[in-house]
Amino acid sequence: MNLLARAGERRLHGPARRNPMGFYHEYKSDPLTLFYENALVYGSVRLRMAHEHVHLLVEPEHIEQVLVTHADRYEKGVSYRSLTHLLGSGLLTSGGELWKRQRALIKPAFSRRHVDTQVSVMVECGQRMRTRLDARAAAGETFDLVPEMMGFAADVVCRAAMGADIDGVLPQIEDDVHDGVAWVMRHLVAPVQLPPEAPTPGNRRFLAARQRLHQVVDQLIDRHRQAEGDARSLMARLLTARDDSGHAMDDAQLRDEVLTFLLAGHETTGGALSWTIYELCRNPAVLERVRAEIDALPVAPDDPDAVRAALPQLAYTGRVIDEAMRLHPPAWAFSRTALEADHFDGFDVQPGAIVAISPFVNHRLPRFWDSPLTFDPDRFTKERNRARKPFRYFPFGWGSHLCVGQHMALTEVRVGLAMLLSRYDIELANGMRARERPEVSNPPDLVKVRLTRREPVARKAPDLQEVAP
């Protein structure tokens, strides 16, 4: 975007910066602090990053204009271009007619009915996770919980997306997704963005990881087309999905969508589970209420059918997850690029302007929340949810781009918490303070804990005579 003001252009206010790179270095080292501190002072604010300006919008009417009322004047922004090199043209990165068609094909696969069929997968993955954690509890060692939660989330999303028979490739998938995300972040913040085909060592590693991911997914697509794959998997559902005109996905598009699910379902859900446990450990009274709610279930969270039926009873646990995602939203920010001029109350944006919207910032602004840095799950009672105005809380986005996997993610975190807290007492290492790690998602950098096995809880079976027919 041209740095020279056009005649009559109304600019969004923002801090002056003499450094030729503007706030680029601050953004590269700590974007959350940069955005939050400036939003506290200015509200919606204009920040210079080298030769570009970023318009960080926090006022609800500004965000609504970009995401809802004038959404057709914007396309997905610069942060998505780097992701395209890893994910192709999947639902997360695509736009326009392709995005509309793909969302119509994909959304039914994430209905509550279909997500409920995946609870058995979540429980099985939770049992494998507990087998690993039992050894750590027995040893009494202090360890970083984040990789374990990421491993659980990767196990769930890979099996839900591609089927049960992936044991031989799961560790490699997890490593390649991790390496791919690391490359995307380096590419995103680079002052000069070289194409991945440029022969650098980092690019060669990225291309090798991407090629391995493509091979694994392509082989599984072929197996599903030969009716040899898991018929319960998301891949199987998408292979049979048709839009109103009878259009189906080709193999390349299906691969891009599966890769998108692997990234979104791995990074975001594993991070959300890690942050929730961290906040519970820092708030013992809240932890006891959650544990009491889990212990009051009529069955232990090991039987998939029983867990599926019992999940609605974990209402307070759900509020705890919502509050953890308020303070630590998995999607900490997202961007849009203006396709044409747009006019707001007090300022204009020109074609090519970069617009940023940050759930992390809006979730913590004192104008929108009382004591915003305090962990308080009762912010999310039904009554307070109904009273809350738009664009104060949006961890899964807003409008037509609301995340299709929202229900699956929340279900998975609830199952993971129930399986962990019914089995272990979890204690943070002395003085442990986790920090945000804002990358494609926002996991904690480190959560060091110690586990102790709990005695099994005696559960009262429901009285079938009291159940209405």
ChimeraX attribute file (.defattr): number of C-alpha atoms within 10 A of each C-alpha:
attribute: neighborCount
match mode: 1-to-1
recipient: residues
	/A:1	13
	/A:2	11
	/A:3	9
	/A:4	6
	/A:5	9
	/A:6	10
	/A:7	6
	/A:8	7
	/A:9	12
	/A:10	15
	/A:11	15
	/A:12	19
	/A:13	15
	/A:14	18
	/A:15	13
	/A:16	11
	/A:17	12
	/A:18	7
	/A:19	12
	/A:20	11
	/A:21	15
	/A:22	19
	/A:23	21
	/A:24	19
	/A:25	14
	/A:26	15
	/A:27	16
	/A:28	16
	/A:29	12
	/A:30	13
	/A:31	18
	/A:32	19
	/A:33	13
	/A:34	15
	/A:35	25
	/A:36	20
	/A:37	13
	/A:38	18
	/A:39	21
	/A:40	17
	/A:41	11
	/A:42	15
	/A:43	20
	/A:44	22
	/A:45	22
	/A:46	23
	/A:47	23
	/A:48	20
	/A:49	20
	/A:50	14
	/A:51	13
	/A:52	17
	/A:53	18
	/A:54	18
	/A:55	23
	/A:56	27
	/A:57	24
	/A:58	26
	/A:59	16
	/A:60	14
	/A:61	14
	/A:62	19
	/A:63	23
	/A:64	18
	/A:65	15
	/A:66	23
	/A:67	19
	/A:68	14
	/A:69	13
	/A:70	12
	/A:71	16
	/A:72	13
	/A:73	17
	/A:74	23
	/A:75	18
	/A:76	19
	/A:77	19
	/A:78	16
	/A:79	20
	/A:80	20
	/A:81	17
	/A:82	23
	/A:83	23
	/A:84	17
	/A:85	19
	/A:86	26
	/A:87	26
	/A:88	20
	/A:89	23
	/A:90	25
	/A:91	24
	/A:92	22
	/A:93	22
	/A:94	19
	/A:95	16
	/A:96	10
	/A:97	9
	/A:98	12
	/A:99	17
	/A:100	14
	/A:101	18
	/A:102	22
	/A:103	18
	/A:104	14
	/A:105	21
	/A:106	20
	/A:107	13
	/A:108	15
	/A:109	20
	/A:110	16
	/A:111	15
	/A:112	13
	/A:113	10
	/A:114	16
	/A:115	18
	/A:116	18
	/A:117	16
	/A:118	24
	/A:119	23
	/A:120	19
	/A:121	20
	/A:122	25
	/A:123	24
	/A:124	16
	/A:125	21
	/A:126	26
	/A:127	18
	/A:128	13
	/A:129	20
	/A:130	19
	/A:131	11
	/A:132	12
	/A:133	20
	/A:134	16
	/A:135	12
	/A:136	17
	/A:137	18
	/A:138	11
	/A:139	12
	/A:140	14
	/A:141	13
	/A:142	16
	/A:143	17
	/A:144	15
	/A:145	21
	/A:146	23
	/A:147	15
	/A:148	17
	/A:149	25
	/A:150	23
	/A:151	18
	/A:152	24
	/A:153	30
	/A:154	26
	/A:155	28
	/A:156	27
	/A:157	28
	/A:158	27
	/A:159	23
	/A:160	25
	/A:161	23
	/A:162	24
	/A:163	21
	/A:164	17
	/A:165	13
	/A:166	15
	/A:167	11
	/A:168	8
	/A:169	13
	/A:170	17
	/A:171	13
	/A:172	15
	/A:173	22
	/A:174	21
	/A:175	11
	/A:176	20
	/A:177	22
	/A:178	16
	/A:179	16
	/A:180	23
	/A:181	20
	/A:182	16
	/A:183	21
	/A:184	24
	/A:185	17
	/A:186	15
	/A:187	21
	/A:188	20
	/A:189	16
	/A:190	11
	/A:191	13
	/A:192	8
	/A:193	11
	/A:194	12
	/A:195	11
	/A:196	19
	/A:197	10
	/A:198	10
	/A:199	10
	/A:200	11
	/A:201	8
	/A:202	14
	/A:203	17
	/A:204	14
	/A:205	16
	/A:206	24
	/A:207	17
	/A:208	13
	/A:209	20
	/A:210	20
	/A:211	13
	/A:212	16
	/A:213	21
	/A:214	18
	/A:215	12
	/A:216	17
	/A:217	21
	/A:218	16
	/A:219	11
	/A:220	22
	/A:221	23
	/A:222	13
	/A:223	13
	/A:224	19
	/A:225	15
	/A:226	9
	/A:227	11
	/A:228	11
	/A:229	19
	/A:230	19
	/A:231	14
	/A:232	17
	/A:233	22
	/A:234	24
	/A:235	26
	/A:236	21
	/A:237	16
	/A:238	20
	/A:239	17
	/A:240	11
	/A:241	17
	/A:242	16
	/A:243	14
	/A:244	8
	/A:245	6
	/A:246	7
	/A:247	11
	/A:248	17
	/A:249	18
	/A:250	9
	/A:251	15
	/A:252	15
	/A:253	16
	/A:254	21
	/A:255	25
	/A:256	22
	/A:257	24
	/A:258	24
	/A:259	24
	/A:260	22
	/A:261	22
	/A:262	25
	/A:263	24
	/A:264	22
	/A:265	26
	/A:266	26
	/A:267	26
	/A:268	21
	/A:269	29
	/A:270	29
	/A:271	27
	/A:272	28
	/A:273	27
	/A:274	25
	/A:275	28
	/A:276	22
	/A:277	26
	/A:278	25
	/A:279	20
	/A:280	22
	/A:281	18
	/A:282	16
	/A:283	13
	/A:284	12
	/A:285	11
	/A:286	19
	/A:287	19
	/A:288	14
	/A:289	15
	/A:290	23
	/A:291	18
	/A:292	13
	/A:293	16
	/A:294	25
	/A:295	19
	/A:296	16
	/A:297	21
	/A:298	15
	/A:299	18
	/A:300	21
	/A:301	27
	/A:302	16
	/A:303	13
	/A:304	20
	/A:305	14
	/A:306	15
	/A:307	21
	/A:308	18
	/A:309	10
	/A:310	16
	/A:311	19
	/A:312	12
	/A:313	13
	/A:314	17
	/A:315	13
	/A:316	18
	/A:317	25
	/A:318	21
	/A:319	19
	/A:320	26
	/A:321	23
	/A:322	23
	/A:323	23
	/A:324	24
	/A:325	25
	/A:326	24
	/A:327	23
	/A:328	26
	/A:329	28
	/A:330	27
	/A:331	23
	/A:332	27
	/A:333	24
	/A:334	17
	/A:335	19
	/A:336	23
	/A:337	21
	/A:338	21
	/A:339	15
	/A:340	13
	/A:341	13
	/A:342	17
	/A:343	13
	/A:344	13
	/A:345	9
	/A:346	9
	/A:347	12
	/A:348	15
	/A:349	22
	/A:350	17
	/A:351	14
	/A:352	18
	/A:353	23
	/A:354	22
	/A:355	23
	/A:356	24
	/A:357	24
	/A:358	23
	/A:359	25
	/A:360	24
	/A:361	25
	/A:362	28
	/A:363	24
	/A:364	22
	/A:365	20
	/A:366	12
	/A:367	12
	/A:368	15
	/A:369	16
	/A:370	11
	/A:371	12
	/A:372	16
	/A:373	13
	/A:374	11
	/A:375	18
	/A:376	16
	/A:377	18
	/A:378	15
	/A:379	17
	/A:380	18
	/A:381	14
	/A:382	10
	/A:383	10
	/A:384	11
	/A:385	12
	/A:386	9
	/A:387	9
	/A:388	14
	/A:389	11
	/A:390	12
	/A:391	20
	/A:392	20
	/A:393	23
	/A:394	19
	/A:395	24
	/A:396	18
	/A:397	19
	/A:398	16
	/A:399	13
	/A:400	12
	/A:401	15
	/A:402	12
	/A:403	17
	/A:404	18
	/A:405	18
	/A:406	16
	/A:407	14
	/A:408	21
	/A:409	23
	/A:410	17
	/A:411	22
	/A:412	26
	/A:413	24
	/A:414	20
	/A:415	22
	/A:416	23
	/A:417	23
	/A:418	26
	/A:419	22
	/A:420	21
	/A:421	21
	/A:422	19
	/A:423	21
	/A:424	19
	/A:425	15
	/A:426	19
	/A:427	19
	/A:428	21
	/A:429	14
	/A:430	8
	/A:431	7
	/A:432	14
	/A:433	14
	/A:434	15
	/A:435	13
	/A:436	16
	/A:437	17
	/A:438	21
	/A:439	19
	/A:440	23
	/A:441	24
	/A:442	23
	/A:443	28
	/A:444	21
	/A:445	15
	/A:446	19
	/A:447	21
	/A:448	19
	/A:449	21
	/A:450	19
	/A:451	24
	/A:452	18
	/A:453	18
	/A:454	11
	/A:455	9
	/A:456	11
	/A:457	14
	/A:458	11
	/A:459	12
	/A:460	10
	/A:461	9
	/A:462	11
	/A:463	7
	/A:464	8
	/A:465	7
	/A:466	7
	/A:467	7
	/A:468	5
	/A:469	5
